[in-house]
Amino acid sequence: MAWSQDEERMLLQIERHLIDEDPRLVARLESFNERVQRKEGGRRRRDAKNKEGKRPARRPRRSTVIIMFSWLLIATLIAMLLIMVLRHEAAALPL
């Protein structure tokens, strides 16, 4: 949906005001836009390669691996504590 002329004029006024008030914000937004455009350009190239029939192998992100390892460690510790408690209770029960 296209912007009306009033909306475009208001957006331009807001943009000019922001440029005058906070040039650092403008620089940060421009660098963000450049990074997004580069990322989308890379994604388009990958998509074009994927159309050839080959799917690249995706590796999990480092944060995902760290989280999975942490959950595994926590689960192992809980299992060990449960085993220790159950053995201790079994040994304490007189038969």
Backbone hydrogen bonds in HBPLUS format (Angstrom, degrees):
<---DONOR---> <-ACCEPTOR-->    atom                        ^
c    i                          cat <-CA-CA->   ^        H-A-AA   ^      H-
h    n   atom  resd res      DA  || num        DHA   H-A  angle D-A-AA Bond
n    s   type  num  typ     dist DA aas  dist angle  dist       angle   num
A0008-GLU N   A0004-SER O   2.96 MM   4  6.25 160.7  2.00 153.2 158.6     1
A0009-ARG N   A0005-GLN O   2.94 MM   4  6.09 158.4  1.98 147.0 152.9     2
A0010-MET N   A0006-ASP O   2.92 MM   4  6.14 159.8  1.96 149.0 154.5     3
A0011-LEU N   A0007-GLU O   2.90 MM   4  6.11 157.6  1.95 149.2 155.4     4
A0012-LEU N   A0008-GLU O   2.95 MM   4  6.17 155.6  2.01 147.3 153.8     5
A0013-GLN N   A0009-ARG O   2.97 MM   4  6.24 153.0  2.04 146.6 154.1     6
A0014-ILE N   A0010-MET O   2.94 MM   4  6.21 159.0  1.99 149.6 155.1     7
A0015-GLU N   A0011-LEU O   2.88 MM   4  6.08 157.9  1.92 147.1 153.7     8
A0016-ARG N   A0012-LEU O   2.90 MM   4  6.12 164.2  1.92 149.8 153.7     9
A0017-HIS N   A0013-GLN O   2.94 MM   4  6.11 160.8  1.97 148.6 154.2    10
A0018-LEU N   A0014-ILE O   2.91 MM   4  6.15 159.5  1.96 150.8 156.1    11
A0019-ILE N   A0015-GLU O   2.92 MM   4  6.16 157.1  1.98 151.0 157.5    12
A0020-ASP N   A0016-ARG O   2.96 MM   4  6.20 158.1  2.01 150.0 155.4    13
A0021-GLU N   A0017-HIS O   2.89 MM   4  6.03 155.6  1.95 149.1 156.3    14
A0022-ASP N   A0018-LEU O   2.88 MM   4  5.70 170.7  1.88 150.4 153.6    15
A0026-VAL N   A0022-ASP O   3.33 MM   4  6.71 156.3  2.39 146.5 152.8    16
A0027-ALA N   A0023-PRO O   3.00 MM   4  6.29 156.6  2.06 146.4 152.0    17
A0028-ARG N   A0024-ARG O   2.94 MM   4  6.21 157.9  1.99 149.5 155.6    18
A0029-LEU N   A0025-LEU O   2.88 MM   4  6.11 160.2  1.92 152.5 157.9    19
A0030-GLU N   A0026-VAL O   2.93 MM   4  6.12 155.5  1.99 148.8 155.6    20
A0031-SER N   A0027-ALA O   3.00 MM   4  6.24 159.6  2.05 147.5 152.6    21
A0032-PHE N   A0028-ARG O   2.93 MM   4  6.14 153.0  2.00 144.8 152.9    22
A0033-ASN N   A0029-LEU O   2.88 MM   4  6.12 160.3  1.91 148.4 153.5    23
A0034-GLU N   A0030-GLU O   2.98 MM   4  6.23 154.3  2.05 146.9 153.6    24
A0035-ARG N   A0031-SER O   3.00 MM   4  6.26 157.9  2.05 147.6 152.9    25
A0036-VAL N   A0032-PHE O   2.95 MM   4  6.23 159.6  1.99 154.1 159.7    26
A0037-GLN N   A0033-ASN O   2.95 MM   4  6.14 159.8  1.99 148.1 153.6    27
A0038-ARG N   A0034-GLU O   2.92 MM   4  6.17 156.6  1.98 149.0 155.3    28
A0039-LYS N   A0035-ARG O   2.91 MM   4  6.09 158.8  1.95 148.0 154.0    29
A0040-GLU N   A0036-VAL O   2.87 MM   4  6.10 159.4  1.91 151.2 156.8    30
A0041-GLY N   A0037-GLN O   2.89 MM   4  6.05 149.8  1.99 142.6 151.3    31
A0042-GLY N   A0038-ARG O   2.96 MM   4  6.23 155.5  2.02 148.5 154.4    32
A0043-ARG N   A0039-LYS O   2.94 MM   4  6.16 151.4  2.02 144.5 153.0    33
A0044-ARG N   A0040-GLU O   2.93 MM   4  6.14 151.0  2.01 144.5 151.7    34
A0045-ARG N   A0041-GLY O   3.14 MM   4  6.42 154.5  2.21 143.8 150.0    35
A0046-ARG N   A0042-GLY O   3.01 MM   4  6.27 157.9  2.06 147.0 153.0    36
A0047-ASP N   A0043-ARG O   2.86 MM   4  6.07 155.8  1.91 148.3 155.3    37
A0048-ALA N   A0044-ARG O   2.95 MM   4  6.19 150.3  2.04 144.9 152.5    38
A0049-LYS N   A0045-ARG O   3.04 MM   4  6.35 150.3  2.13 144.1 152.0    39
A0050-ASN N   A0046-ARG O   2.83 MM   4  6.10 147.9  1.94 146.7 156.5    40
A0051-LYS N   A0047-ASP O   3.12 MM   4  6.34 135.3  2.33 140.3 150.4    41
A0052-GLU N   A0049-LYS O   3.10 MM   3  5.54 153.6  2.17 107.5 115.5    42
A0053-GLY N   A0050-ASN O   3.01 MM   3  5.60 164.9  2.04 115.5 120.2    43
A0065-VAL N   A0061-ARG O   3.13 MM   4  6.49 156.3  2.19 151.2 157.4    44
A0066-ILE N   A0062-ARG O   2.96 MM   4  6.22 160.1  2.00 152.7 158.2    45
A0067-ILE N   A0063-SER O   2.96 MM   4  6.13 160.6  2.00 147.1 152.1    46
A0068-MET N   A0064-THR O   2.93 MM   4  6.11 163.3  1.96 149.0 153.9    47
A0069-PHE N   A0065-VAL O   2.93 MM   4  6.09 162.1  1.97 150.3 155.1    48
A0070-SER N   A0066-ILE O   2.91 MM   4  6.11 156.1  1.97 146.6 153.5    49
A0071-TRP N   A0067-ILE O   2.96 MM   4  6.23 162.2  1.99 154.0 157.8    50
A0072-LEU N   A0068-MET O   2.99 MM   4  6.20 157.4  2.04 148.1 154.7    51
A0073-LEU N   A0069-PHE O   2.91 MM   4  6.14 156.6  1.96 149.4 155.7    52
A0074-ILE N   A0070-SER O   2.90 MM   4  6.15 161.4  1.93 152.9 157.9    53
A0075-ALA N   A0071-TRP O   2.89 MM   4  6.05 164.5  1.91 150.6 154.9    54
A0076-THR N   A0072-LEU O   2.94 MM   4  6.11 155.2  2.01 145.6 152.5    55
A0077-LEU N   A0073-LEU O   2.96 MM   4  6.20 160.4  2.00 150.2 155.2    56
A0078-ILE N   A0074-ILE O   2.96 MM   4  6.20 161.2  2.00 153.2 158.2    57
A0079-ALA N   A0075-ALA O   2.95 MM   4  6.12 160.9  1.98 147.4 152.9    58
A0080-MET N   A0076-THR O   2.92 MM   4  6.14 158.9  1.97 149.6 155.4    59
A0081-LEU N   A0077-LEU O   2.93 MM   4  6.16 158.8  1.98 148.9 154.7    60
A0082-LEU N   A0078-ILE O   2.92 MM   4  6.14 159.9  1.96 152.1 157.5    61
A0083-ILE N   A0079-ALA O   2.96 MM   4  6.17 161.6  2.00 150.5 155.3    62
A0084-MET N   A0080-MET O   2.95 MM   4  6.17 161.8  1.99 149.8 154.7    63
A0085-VAL N   A0081-LEU O   2.92 MM   4  6.12 161.3  1.96 150.9 155.9    64
A0086-LEU N   A0082-LEU O   2.88 MM   4  6.04 168.2  1.90 155.0 158.3    65
A0087-ARG N   A0083-ILE O   2.94 MM   4  6.05 158.9  1.99 149.6 155.4    66
A0088-HIS N   A0084-MET O   2.95 MM   4  6.06 156.3  2.01 143.5 150.5    67
A0089-GLU N   A0085-VAL O   2.90 MM   4  6.12 158.4  1.95 151.0 156.7    68
A0090-ALA N   A0086-LEU O   2.90 MM   4  6.02 154.4  1.97 142.4 150.0    69
A0091-ALA N   A0087-ARG O   2.91 MM   4  6.09 152.0  1.98 146.4 153.6    70
A0092-ALA N   A0088-HIS O   3.02 MM   4  6.17 137.8  2.20 138.4 149.8    71
A0093-LEU N   A0089-GLU O   3.13 MM   4  6.29 132.3  2.37 143.3 153.6    72
